[in-house]
Amino acid sequence: MGLIREGNLAAAVSLTGALLGFAIPVAIVIAHSVNLVDMAAWALMATMVQLLCFPFCARYWGL
C-alpha cells in the first residue's frame, strides 16, 4: 500500500489485477451457490488457489 501511496502505478495495477482475479471467481460462486456453506467453501478455495499460486508466479516470472 505504501508504494501505491507514493504514486507507483505498477503497484496499483498489480493490486487491481489481484483483486479482480479474486473477485471474479467469488462473484461467479455467489451466483451459482445453492447455500451459504457451499459459497463459503468455494470462496475459501479461490482464496487458497490465489495464495498458493502467487509465490510460484512471483518466482517463475520474477514479480
C-alpha positions as CSV (number, residue, x, y, z in Angstrom):
1,M,0.0,0.0,0.0
2,G,2.9,2.3,0.6
3,L,4.1,2.0,-3.0
4,I,0.6,2.9,-4.2
5,R,0.5,6.0,-1.9
6,E,3.9,7.0,-3.3
7,G,2.3,7.0,-6.8
8,N,3.8,3.7,-8.1
9,L,1.4,2.9,-11.0
10,A,2.8,-0.6,-11.5
11,A,1.9,-1.5,-7.8
12,A,-1.6,-0.1,-8.3
13,V,-2.1,-2.1,-11.5
14,S,-0.8,-5.3,-9.8
15,L,-3.1,-4.9,-6.8
16,T,-6.1,-4.2,-9.1
17,G,-5.3,-7.4,-11.1
18,A,-5.1,-9.4,-7.9
19,L,-8.4,-8.1,-6.6
20,L,-10.1,-8.8,-9.9
21,G,-8.6,-12.2,-10.0
22,F,-10.2,-12.9,-6.7
23,A,-13.4,-11.0,-7.1
24,I,-14.5,-12.6,-10.4
25,P,-14.4,-16.2,-9.2
26,V,-16.1,-15.3,-5.9
27,A,-18.8,-13.4,-7.8
28,I,-19.4,-16.5,-10.0
29,V,-19.5,-18.7,-6.9
30,I,-22.0,-16.4,-5.3
31,A,-24.2,-16.5,-8.4
32,H,-24.2,-20.3,-8.6
33,S,-24.1,-21.5,-5.0
34,V,-27.0,-23.4,-3.5
35,N,-26.4,-22.4,0.1
36,L,-24.1,-20.3,2.3
37,V,-21.8,-23.2,3.2
38,D,-21.3,-24.1,-0.5
39,M,-20.5,-20.4,-1.2
40,A,-18.1,-20.1,1.7
41,A,-16.3,-23.3,0.7
42,W,-15.7,-22.3,-2.9
43,A,-14.7,-18.7,-1.8
44,L,-12.2,-20.3,0.5
45,M,-10.9,-22.5,-2.3
46,A,-10.5,-19.4,-4.6
47,T,-8.6,-17.7,-1.8
48,M,-6.3,-20.7,-1.3
49,V,-5.6,-21.0,-5.0
50,Q,-4.5,-17.4,-5.2
51,L,-2.4,-17.6,-2.1
52,L,-0.7,-20.8,-3.4
53,C,-0.2,-19.6,-7.0
54,F,1.3,-16.2,-6.2
55,P,4.7,-17.4,-4.8
56,F,5.1,-19.7,-7.8
57,C,4.3,-16.9,-10.3
58,A,6.5,-14.4,-8.5
59,R,9.4,-16.8,-8.6
60,Y,8.9,-18.0,-12.1
61,W,8.3,-14.6,-13.7
62,G,10.3,-12.6,-11.3
63,L,7.5,-10.5,-9.9
